[in-house]
Amino acid sequence: MARADSPGADDGDRLGALFPEGDYRFRATLRRSDPRDFFRPQDPTGRVLAERARWVAEEPARYATLEPEGAPLLAEFSDLTRRWNLPGAENVHALATSFEPDILLLSLDRKGAFRLRGGALCFPTGWALEKKIGRTMDVVHAPVPGLNRALAPAIQQVMAKLKPGVAFLRENWGLVATDELNLHPSRHVAPPALPVALDRLWLRVEYQALVKLPQTDGVAFGIRIALHRLDQVARHPASVQLRRSLVSMPAEVAAYKRIETVRADVVRLLESSWS
């Protein structure tokens, strides 16, 4: 997880892959990677882990919680991370403070649906772990307009067919008016508002990883946050496709992402920056 005012070479490549050709749409496309690469430390300053520890110390039940059904999932995930020469986690609070990504744990219920059993969510993008724990994935995703209709069966199938030993990666993005990592709804962080200035907006990217837990038939879901100030993104070729995604985004999705009042002005400013 990182704050990045200007994209470096690696970040620039990732930005280019973030916005595929065509209009905005929900995508279930996954890429394969090494799970150790996703979960290993990437912040040499230690600030990310320090911030995670602060939030867990202030409100432990809000940012790290686990149902009894999640205990075997946590134990198996810890066994895997030790094999990757990474820390283990004896409890959910250690899970929150030993790893830079947020880590959620899911398992199948008796009807074959994946349920969120808990985990560590210190840097949520506008949702609360304590309100979603125990829910199925379609309930967790229900607030996102059109997502279940477009992808719910595909998400269930993908999760059921994950292969052990591989991290399956995808991304999600939005625009925010802060470079803070923790956007828990209880903090009431304000959305982007008029008048628009690109140097006061950030592209917030969730880099996500799905990892199979074969012994428990569960899934570990990792989330890393990257923040890129929008005036710097505007100078990257990916901003052309970002504009197209914003223009073609359904109105109800823009409202859910809390950018409906600024979308047109952001598009205009991005266009003028690139030209």
ZADRENLO-693719 format. One record per residue: residue in one letter; y negated, x, z negated of N, C-alpha, C in turn. Coordinates in steps of 0.1 Angstrom, whole numbers, plus 5000, padded with zeros to 4 digits. Layout:
AYXZYXZYXZ;...
This chain:
M501250085000500050005000498850095000;A497850055008496650145009495450065013;R494350125009493050075014492650175025;A492350135037491950225047490750185054;D489550255052488350215059488350235074;S489050345078489250365092490650405096;P491250345106492650365109492850505114;G493850575108494250705112495250685124;A495850805129496650795141497850705138;D498550715127499750635124499250485123;D498150465115497650335113497250265127;G496650345135496250295148497450245156;D498550325156499750285163500350155157;R500250145144500750025138499849905141;L498549925142497649815146497949765160;G498249855169498549825182499849735183;A500849765174502049685174501849545167;L500749535159500549415151500249295159;F499549315170499049205179499649215192;P500849145194501449145208500649065218;E501049085230500349015241500548865240;G499548795244499748645244498948585233;D498948445232498248375222498948385209;Y498248345198498748345185499948265183;R500948315177502148235174502948295162;F503748215156504648265145505748335152;R506148455147507148535153508248575142;A509448565146510548605137511248745141;T510548815151511048935156511149045145;L512249115144512449215134512749345140;R512349455134512649595138513449665128;R514349745132515249815122514549945117;S514849985105514250105099515150145088;D514850265082515550315071514950255058;P515650185050515050125038514450225028;R514950345028514350445019512850475023;D512650475036511350505041510350395037;F510750275036509850165032509550175017;F510550195009510350184994509950314988;R510050424995509650554989508150554986;P507650644976506250654974505450704986;Q504350634988503450674999502050694995;D501750674982500350684977500250814968;P499750924973499751054966498851044954;T497850954953496950944942497550884930;G498550804931499050724920498350604916;R497250574924496450454920497150324921;V498050314932498750184934499650154922;L500450254917501250224906500450204893;A499350264892498550244880497950104880;E497550054892497049914892498149814890;R499349844895500449754893500749744878;A500749854871501049864857499949784849;R498749794853497649724846497849564847;W498149514859498349374860499549324852;V500649394853501849354845501549364830;A500849464826500449474811499649354807;E498749304816497749204812498549064812;E499349034822499948904823501448924829;P502348974820503649014825504448894832;A504348774826505048664832504548614845;R503248644848502648604861503048694872;Y503148824869503448924880504848974881;A505648954871507048994872507948904864;T508748834871509648734864510948714871;L511948674864513248674870514048564864;E514748474872515648384868516948454864;P517848384855519148444852519948484865;E519848394875520548424887520048544895;G518948594891518348714897518848844891;A519448844879519848964872520849044881;P521948984887522849064895522149124907;L521149054913520349104924519649224920;L518949224909518149334904519049454902;A520249434896521149544893521649604906;E521949524916522449584928521349654936;F520049604935518949664942518749804935;S518849804922518649934915519650034918;D520949994920521950084924521650144938;L521150054947520850104960519750204960;T518650174952517550274952517850404946;R518750404936519250534931520050614941;R520750544950521450614960520450674971;W519350614972518250664981517450764974;N517850814962517050914954515750854950;L515650724947514450664943514650614929;P513650564921513950514908514750384908;G515450364897516150234895515150154887;A515650034883514849944875515749864865;E515649894853516549824843516149684840;N514849654843514349514841513349484851;V512849364852511849324862510549384860;H510149424848508849484846508949634851;A510049694849510249834855510249824871;L510749714876510749694891509249684895;A508449624887507049604891506249734890;T506649824882505849944879506450074884;S507650064890508250184895508150204910;F507850094917507750094932506350044936;E505850104947504550064952504649934959;P505649894967505749764973506049654962;D505549534965506149424958507549394963;I508449354953509849334957510249194951;L510749114960511248974957512748974959;L513448894951514948894952515348744955;L516248734965516648604969518248594970;S518748484967520248464968520548324974;L521748304979522148174984522448084973;D522147954974522547854965523847784970;R524247684963525547624967525547554980;K524347524985524247454998523947555009;G523947685006523847785016522347815020;A521447775011520047805014519547915004;F518748005010518248115002517148064992;R517248104979516248074969515648194963;L514348184960513648294954514048304939;R514648404935515148424921514248494912;G513148554918512148634911511848764916;G511348854908510948984913509549024908;A508949114915507649164911506649134922;L505549064919504549034929503149054923;C502749184923501449224917500249204927;F500549204940499549204950499749084960;P499748964954500048844963498848824972;T499148764984498048714993497948564991;G497348524980496948384978498048294973;W499148344968500248254963500748314949;A501448224942501848264928503348264927;L503848374923505348384921505848284911;E505048264900505548184889505648034893;K504947994904505047854909506147844920;K506647954926507547944936508947984932;I509148044920510448094916511447974915;G512648004920513647904921513647814933;R512647824941512447734953513147794965;T513547714974514147754987513047814996;M513447885006512447945015511647845022;D512147735026511347635033510347575024;V510647565011509647515001508547624999;V508947744998508047854997507047865008;H507547835020506747845032506047715036;A506247605028505747475032504247475033;P503447545025501947535027501447595040;V502247675047501747735059501947635071;P500847585077501047485087501847525099;G502847455102503647475114504747585113;L504747655102505747765101507147715100;N507447625091508747575090509247505103;R508347435109508747365122509047475133;A508347585133508547685143509747785140;L509847815127510747925123511747905112;A511747795105512647775094514147805097;P514647745108516147775111516347925114;A515347985122515548125126515448215113;I514548185104514448265092515748255084;Q516348145082517548125075518748205082;Q518748195095519848265103519648415102;V518448465103518148605102518648655089;M518248585078518548635065520048635062;A520748535067522148525065522948635073;K522348685084523048785093522548925091;L521748955080521349085078522549185076;K522349305080523449405079523049505068;P523949545060523749645049523249775054;G522449845046522049985050520849995059;V520249885063519149875072518049795066;A516749845068515649755065515149695078;F514949565078514449485089513049455087;L512149495096510749495093509949395102;R508949335096508049255103506649265096;E505649195102504249205097503649065096;N502649055087501848935086500448975084;W499448905089498048955087497048845085;G495948875080494848785078493548855076;L492448785075491148845073490648805059;V490148905051489648885038488248945036;A487648905025486248955022486249045010;T487349115008487449204997488549315000;D488349434994489449534995490349534983;E490249434975491149424963492549394968;L493549444961494949424965495549294959;N495049254947495649144940494749014943;L495348934951494648804955495448684949;H495848694937496548584930495548464929;P496048344932495048234932494348214919;S494848254908494248234895492948324894;R492748424903491548504903490448444911;H490748344919489648274926488848374935;V489448464942488748554951488148474963;A486948494965486248414976486748454990;P486848354999487248385013486048435020;P486248485033485148525041484148405043;A482848435043481848335044480748385053;L479948295058478748325066477648375057;P476748465062476748525075477848635076;V478348655088479448755089478948895092;A479548995085479249135088480649205088;L480949275098482249335100482549445089;D481549505084481749605074481949545060;R481949415059482249345046483449255048;L484249285058485449205060486649315062;W487849275059488949355060490149285067;L490849355076492149315081493149345070;R493749235065494749255054496149235061;V496949345060498249345067499349345056;E500349255057501549265049502649325058;Y503049445054504249505060505449475052;Q506349395058507449335051508749395055;A509649405045511049455048512049365042;L513149335049514249255044515449355043;V516149355031517249445029518449365023;K519549375030520749305025521249365012;L521649275003522349314991523849264992;P524749354997526049305002526949254990;Q526849314979527749274968527449134963;T526149104962525748974957525448874968;D525548924980525148844992523748794991;G522848874985521448844984520648924993;V519248914991518348984999517149034991;A516749164993515549214987514449214997;F513349154994512249135003511049214998;G510749325005509649415001508349385009;I507149405002505849375008504949485005;R504449555015503349655013502049605019;I500949625012499649585017498849695023;A498349675035497349775040496049695043;L494949765041493649705043492749795052;H492249735063491449805072490149735074;R489049805072487749745073487449705087;L486949595089486949535103486049595113;D484949665108484049735117484849855123;Q485749915116486550025121487649965131;V488249855127489249795136488649755149;A487349715149486649675161486649785171;R486749905167486650015177488050055183;H489049985178490450015182490849925193;P491649965203492049875214492749745209;A493349755197494049635192493049525190;S491749555188490849445186490749345197;V491049385209491049295220492049185218;Q493249225214494349115212494049045199;L493449115189493049045177492148925180;R491148955189490248845193490948725199;R491948765208492748655215493548575204;S494048645194494848575184493948485176;L492748525173491748445165491348325174;V491048345186490648235195491748125196;S492948175198494048085201494748025188;M494348075177495048035164494747885162;P495747805159495547665156494547645145;A493747535145492747515135493347505121;E494547435120495047425107495547555101;V495947645110496347775105495147855100;A494047855108492847915104492347865091;A492447735089492047675076492947725065;Y494247735067495147785057494747935053;K494448015064494048155061492648165056;R491948055055490548055049489548135058;I489748125071488848185080488148095090;E488347965088487847865098486347865099;T485647895089484147895090483548015096;V484348125097483848255102484448295115;R485448225119486348275130485448295143;A484648205147483848215159482948335158;D482348355147481348465145482148605145;V483348605139484048735139484448765154;V484948665161485248695175484048745183;R482948685181481748735188481348875185;L481448915172481049045168482149145172;L483449105172484449195177484249225192;E483849125199483649145214482449235216;S481349215209480149295211480449445207;S481249465197481549595192482349675203;W483349605209484149665219483449695232;S482549605236481849615248480749725247;
